[in-house]
Amino acid sequence: MSLEGDPLPVHEAEPSGTTKKQKQLLSSSNLLEYNPQPQQTLPPGDADHGTQGDKLVVAMVGLPARGKTYIAHKLQRYLEFFHGAPTKVFNVGNYRRARYGAQMRAEWFDPENPEGLAARELCAKDALKD
């Protein structure tokens, strides 16, 4: 029995537990561009419930240019797609750049600098408001 010419089965029925974003992706025409015979079976689970009303905060802290924002966006895509959880990514550095400009001297970040500390706390509060 040769499987080379046999197309993979495409499930027409909408799987239960799919999120709106998953349905959009599965019905997307560019999906066929990358995979002409897609399997439209999603992982098992109750994806419609998302976080079930719970709120969760994930804070990424570390040295500059080490992938915190990259990982945060990957985690956002995963949680939205597979769990239907509404997510947002906030980068306090973007709030700082919008308020004070992109080029800051190293002294501004010094924990012993009270003006810099107050300004950084103000940026963090701006992010919390959103």
Buried (B, 14 or more C-beta within 10 A) or exposed (E): EEEEEEEEEEEEEEBEBBBEBBBEBBEEEEBEEEEEEBEBEBEEEEBBEBEEEEEEEEEBEEEEEEEBBEEBEEBBEEBBBBBBBEBEEBBBBBBBBEEBEEEBEEEBEEEEBEEBBEBBEEBEEBBEEE
